Amino acid sequence: MADHKRTTVRAVVTLTVEVHCTDSWSPDTSLQQVYEQARGSAIGTLRTVIACALDSKTTVGSSLAAKKLVLVGEPVVRQVLAEEERP
């Protein structure tokens, strides 16, 4: 009987994503507050897109991503791991 092996390969890829924050601030808003709110808004947008992408019942994530996310630069493969499984 032949020895059947199964190999699983995984990769870790780093992406740089540009998020367009459409929040608005008054002229009296400090730059520190703008930075903090923009960071929070960007993280919230990205989390929403990822959550919606994982939920196959909604298209909100793809439409939101199309409006607010831009892939910047080239994806970088950081790690490749191959595991051989034997029966």
N, C-alpha and C positions, 0 to 999 in steps of 0.2 A: 504494500500500500504506500502510495506516495506521501511524503511529508509536506503538507500544505502550510505555507507561511502567509501571514498577512502583515503588511507593513502600513503603518499609519504615519503620515507626514503632516506636520503642522508648521505654520510660519507666523511670525510676529512682524507686522508691518507698521511703521510709524507714518502718520499722515499729518500734514499741517493744513488746518481748515481756517478759512477767514469767515467770520460771522458778522453780518451786517446788523447792527443794533439800530432799530428805528425808534428808540425812545427819544423823548424831547426834554430839554432842560431849559430853565429860565436863565437869563443873563446873570442872575445873582447866584447861581449854583456854583459852588467851588469846583475846581478841577479834580480835587480828591474825590468828591462825591460823584462826579461824572465817571471817573475811572472805576470806582467801586460798583456803581450801578451798572455800568457797561459790562464789567466782568461778570456780575451776577446774571445779567440778561443773556449774555453769550452762553454761559454754562446752562442756564435754563432752556434756552432754545435748542442747544445740542442734546440735552437730556430728553426733551420732548420729541425731537426727530428720531433719536435712537429708540425710545419707547414705542413710538408709532410704527417704526420700521419692524419692530419685533412683534407687533400686533397685526396679524395678517388681515384683520377685518376693517382696517382704516386706511385711508389714503392721505390723511392729514399730514403725516410725516414727509411724504414725498413732495407735496405742494409747498409746505413750509420750507423744506430744504431747498427747493428750486428758487425761492424768493430770498433766502437769507444766508445760504452757505455756498462758499466757493472753495474748491480744492486748490491750494497754493503749492506750487512746486511739484516735485516728483515723489511718489511713495518710496520709502526706504525700507528694504527688507533688513530687519535687525537680527533675526534668529530663525533658523530652520532646524526642526527637531524631527528625527525619524525614529520610530519605535517598531521593532519587529516582534510580532506576537507569534508564538508557536502553539499548536494545539496541545 
